[in-house]
Amino acid sequence: MANRNRTLVPEAKQGLNRFKLEIASDLGIDNYDQLDKGNLTSRQNGSIGGEMVKRMVEDYEKKLGNYDL
């Protein structure tokens, strides 16, 4: 089975990690990078990833709005 959890652009990994920490902090989960993720609920862990995707989509949609199609 292929590893589906890989970064397509390795240079982006550091930025994605910073983004993840920013989202976790916004959701009230401090020191996310130092926490044992096994002690968090699935909802907490999933909320971080879901919020990341939501914000990336919103950003993309804003950028699309700046172009005349």
C-alpha positions in Angstrom: 0.0 0.0 0.0 1.4 3.4 -1.0 2.1 6.1 1.6 -0.7 8.6 1.0 0.5 11.0 3.6 3.4 12.6 1.8 4.2 16.1 0.8 4.1 16.6 -2.9 6.4 19.6 -2.8 9.1 18.8 -0.1 10.1 22.4 0.1 6.6 23.3 1.4 6.8 21.0 4.4 8.2 23.6 6.8 5.5 26.1 5.7 2.7 23.5 6.2 4.0 22.7 9.7 4.0 26.4 10.6 0.4 26.6 9.2 -0.7 23.6 11.2 0.7 25.2 14.4 -1.1 28.4 13.6 -4.4 26.7 13.1 -3.9 24.6 16.3 -3.2 27.8 18.3 -6.3 29.4 16.8 -8.4 26.4 17.9 -7.0 26.7 21.4 -4.5 23.8 21.3 -1.2 25.3 22.4 2.2 23.6 22.0 0.7 21.3 19.4 4.1 20.4 18.1 5.2 19.1 21.5 2.0 17.2 22.4 1.5 13.5 22.1 -1.2 13.5 19.4 -2.5 10.2 20.8 -3.8 12.1 23.8 -6.0 14.4 21.7 -9.4 13.3 20.5 -10.1 12.5 16.9 -12.2 15.6 16.7 -9.4 17.8 17.9 -6.9 16.3 15.4 -9.4 16.3 12.6 -10.4 19.9 13.3 -6.9 21.1 12.6 -6.6 19.4 9.3 -10.1 20.4 8.3 -9.5 24.0 9.2 -6.3 23.9 7.2 -8.1 22.7 4.1 -10.9 25.2 4.6 -8.5 28.1 4.7 -6.5 26.9 1.7 -9.7 26.6 -0.3 -10.9 30.1 0.8 -7.5 31.5 -0.2 -7.6 29.9 -3.6 -11.2 31.1 -4.2 -10.1 34.7 -3.4 -7.2 34.4 -5.8 -9.6 33.1 -8.5 -11.8 36.0 -7.9 -9.0 38.3 -9.0 -9.0 36.9 -12.5 -11.4 37.5 -15.2 -12.5 34.1 -16.5 
